[in-house]
Amino acid sequence: MLSQRYRYVNEEICIFVAYNELIMVKLLLVEDDPSLSYIVQGGLKDMIGGYEVVTAANGEEGLAQWREHHPDVIVSDIEMSVMDGYEMVKRIRETDGETPVLFSSARISLKDVVKGYEVGANNYIKKPFLPEELDAHIQALLKLSKGEKVKDESQCYKISKEYVLDASYVTLKHSSGVNKR
C-alpha cells in the first residue's frame, strides 16, 4: 500500500515534493493454534508490501491487542478457549464498525457462516487456505473499506486502436498507458 507524504525542500519558498513511502498493513491475527498462527504470520510477512502482524491466542487477548494496536484489519478464528471469535467481534463492533474483520475457520456450516456475518464479520475464509488466498481476501476488504471501486470490465469500451474508455472511472486510456480525465 503506498501513501503520499510531503516534506519541505526549501523553507522560504515552501515547495513540497511528494514521495512514496511503503506502508505495511497492520493485521491482528487471533488464532489459538500456535503452528497455524506461525505459518500464517510468516506467510503474510513475506508478501510483497508485507504485513505487520500482531498475534493473540484467544478472543480475550484479541480484544486487548485490538485496543492497544488499532489494526487495519482483523483475522480471527472462531473456536477458541477463554473467549471465542464470535464474542470478540461482537464486543469490537459495539464501538468499532469500521475495522474489517475476516473469520478464518474450519466451521463451514451455513449456520456458522451466517452467525459470523451477524456478529459483524465482513468476510469468511474456510480453513485450510494458502497465505496468498488470505492476502487476496484482506486486500479486497481493505479496498472496500476505503470506498475503492472494483474495476468493472463491462464498463470498458474500445474507442479506437489507441484508446479505451473506462466509464466506471470516467477515464480515457491511451495504449501508451497514459490516462486522460
N, C-alpha and C positions, 0 to 999 in steps of 0.2 A: 504494500500500500504506500503510495507516495503522498507526501504532504508538501505544500508550497510554503516556504518561510522566507522572510526578508531580513536583510542586515544593511547597516549603513556602509556606504562606500566612501562618502565624503560628508562629514558632519555639517559643513556650511551649506552645501548645495542640497543636502538631504536626498540624494539619489539612492534608490533602493535597487538591489539586484536580487532577483529571485533565484533560488537554488532548490534543488530537490533533495530531500532527506528521506531515507528509508525509515518507516515507522512500523515496528513489529506489532502484530495483533496480540493483545493481552487476553489470554484464554484461561478460564478457570475450568480445570478438569476434576470432576468429582467421581471417583471410581474406587470401589473397595478392593478390587483385585490388584495387588501390587505389581504383578507381572504384566497385566494388560495396561495398567497405568504407565509403567516404564516404557512399554513398546509404543503406545500412542504418543506419549510425551516425546520420545526420541524421534519418531516419525515426523511429528509436526515441527519440531525444532530444526530438522534437516531440510524442510521445504524451502524453496526459494522465497525470500521475503520473510520467512520464518515466523515463529510464534514465541512469545514469552509465555511459558506455561507455569501456572500456579496450580498445585495439586491439593486435594483433600480426599480423605478416605471414607467419609460418610457425609450425610446431609448437614449435620451439626457443624462439622469442620468447614463444609462448603459455605454455610451461612457466614461464619466468621471470616473466611478468606474473601468472600464477596464484599463484606463490609470494609475490610482492610484494603483490598486491592482495586476495587471498582473495575472489573474486567470488561472488555469489549464484547465478549461472548462467553456463554457457559455451556459446557458439555457435561452431562451428568448421567450416571447410571440410575436405575430406578430402585432395584432391590439392594439395600444396604442396611447394616446394623445401625443402631443409635437413632438415626432419622433417615427415612427413605427419600428418594428423589422427588416424589410427588409432594411430600410435605415441605421440603426445602424450597421448591419452586413456588408453591402456594404462598409461603411466607415472603419470598422475594417479591412476588407480584403484588403484595399488599402495599409496597412502597415504590417499586420499580417496574414499570410496564414497558420500558424501553430496551433493556439489555436482551439481546437474542438468546434464547435457550434452546438447546438441542438435546433431546434424550437419546442415549445410546443404550440399548437393552436387548437382552435375549427374549424378553417378554414380547411376544408378537401377536397375541390375540387381539382381535378387534377391540374388545373391551379395554384392554391395557393401553392401546394406542389412543383411543378416544379419550380415556381418562387423562392421559398425558397432555393432550391438547386442551382439555377442560381446565386443568390446573394452571395452564399458562405457557406450555412449551410452544415454540414456533415451528419445530421440526422434529423428526424422529428418524433415527438410523438404527437398523437392526444389526445386532452382532451375529457373526463376525463381519468385520469390514476392514478395508485397507486404509492406511493413512491418507492416500490420495482421494479416496471417496469421501472421507470425513472432511478433508480440506475443501472439496467442491461444495459440500453442504454448508460449511461455515462461510465460505466466500459468497455464496448465494444469499445467505441470511444477512450478512453484513451489507451487501448491495441493497437489499430490500429495506433494511433498517435506515439506510441513508437516503432512501427515496430514489435510487438509481433505477432507470428503466432497463428492462431486459430487451436486447435488440430483437426486433420482430422482422425477420427476413421477408415476410409477406408484404411489408411496407416499403421495400426497396425496389426501385424501378430504374431499369437501364434506359437512359435518355439517348445516348449515342455510344459510339465505340469508346469515348473518353470519359463519360460522366454517368454516375449513378446517383439518383435522388433517394435519400433515406427520409421518408415522410415522417416517421416517428420522432426523428431528431431534427427535422427541418434542415437537413444538411445535403449539399450537393458535393459529391466526392469526385475528384478528378482521378484518373488512372495513376497519376504520379503519387497519390496518397494525400494530396492537399485538400482540406475541407473548406467549403465556402458556405457561409450562412446568409 
